[in-house]
């Protein structure tokens, strides 16, 4: 799934819903980071194929979470820029 474009469904969310989603994603990102560092430490202690697979899967999940969070931030910034432009008119 490509995250290079904004998810159109984000545009239908209210500002409050978008902010809540951002907070939720921020927590998911923090958990993903912790999971990654734990799996990396485990792999360093016991470098085997199973631990490497866990590490790679965890890294993929963390990257996906960052991408979704970025997408939500871009939508939020777009709304702020639009509101600023309208307030100057």
C-alpha positions as CSV (number, residue, x, y, z in Angstrom):
1,X,0.0,0.0,0.0
2,X,1.4,3.3,-1.0
3,X,1.4,6.2,1.5
4,X,2.6,8.8,-1.0
5,X,-0.9,10.3,-1.3
6,X,-3.4,11.5,1.3
7,X,-6.0,9.1,2.3
8,X,-9.2,10.7,0.9
9,X,-11.2,9.4,3.9
10,X,-9.2,11.7,6.2
11,X,-10.9,14.6,4.5
12,X,-14.3,13.5,5.8
13,X,-13.2,13.5,9.5
14,X,-14.0,16.4,11.7
15,X,-11.1,18.3,13.2
16,X,-11.7,16.7,16.6
17,X,-11.8,13.2,15.0
18,X,-8.6,13.9,13.2
19,X,-6.9,15.1,16.3
20,X,-8.0,12.0,18.2
21,X,-6.7,9.7,15.5
22,X,-3.4,11.5,15.6
23,X,-3.1,11.0,19.4
24,X,-4.0,7.3,18.9
25,X,-1.4,6.9,16.2
26,X,1.2,8.7,18.3
27,X,0.7,6.1,21.0
28,X,0.9,3.3,18.4
29,X,4.2,4.7,17.1
30,X,5.6,4.8,20.6
31,X,4.6,1.2,21.2
32,X,6.1,0.2,17.8
33,X,9.4,1.9,18.7
34,X,9.6,0.0,22.0
35,X,8.7,-3.3,20.3
36,X,11.4,-2.7,17.7
37,X,14.1,-1.9,20.3
38,X,13.2,-5.0,22.3
39,X,13.3,-7.2,19.2
40,X,16.6,-5.7,18.1
41,X,18.1,-6.4,21.6
42,X,16.8,-10.0,21.4
43,X,18.3,-10.5,18.0
44,X,21.7,-9.1,19.1
45,X,21.7,-11.6,22.0
46,X,20.6,-14.5,19.9
47,X,21.2,-13.8,16.2
48,X,19.1,-16.5,14.5
49,X,16.5,-16.6,11.7
50,X,13.5,-16.5,13.9
51,X,14.6,-13.4,15.8
52,X,15.6,-11.8,12.5
53,X,12.1,-12.4,11.2
54,X,10.5,-10.9,14.3
55,X,12.8,-7.9,14.0
56,X,12.0,-7.3,10.4
57,X,8.2,-7.7,10.9
58,X,8.4,-5.3,13.9
59,X,10.3,-2.8,11.8
60,X,7.8,-3.0,9.0
61,X,4.9,-2.4,11.4
62,X,6.7,0.6,12.9
63,X,7.4,2.1,9.5
64,X,3.7,1.6,8.5
65,X,2.6,3.4,11.7
66,X,5.0,6.3,11.0
67,X,3.6,6.5,7.5
68,X,0.0,6.6,8.7
69,X,0.9,9.2,11.3
70,X,2.6,11.4,8.7
71,X,-0.5,11.1,6.5
72,X,-2.7,12.4,9.3
73,X,-0.3,15.2,10.1
74,X,-0.3,16.3,6.4
75,X,-4.1,16.5,6.4
76,X,-4.1,18.5,9.7
77,X,-1.4,20.9,8.3
78,X,-3.4,21.3,5.1
79,X,-6.5,22.3,7.1
80,X,-4.5,24.7,9.2
81,X,-3.0,26.3,6.1
82,X,-6.5,26.6,4.5
83,X,-7.9,28.2,7.7
84,X,-5.0,30.7,7.8
85,X,-5.4,31.6,4.2
86,X,-9.2,32.1,4.8
87,X,-8.6,34.3,7.9
88,X,-6.3,36.6,5.8
89,X,-9.0,37.1,3.2
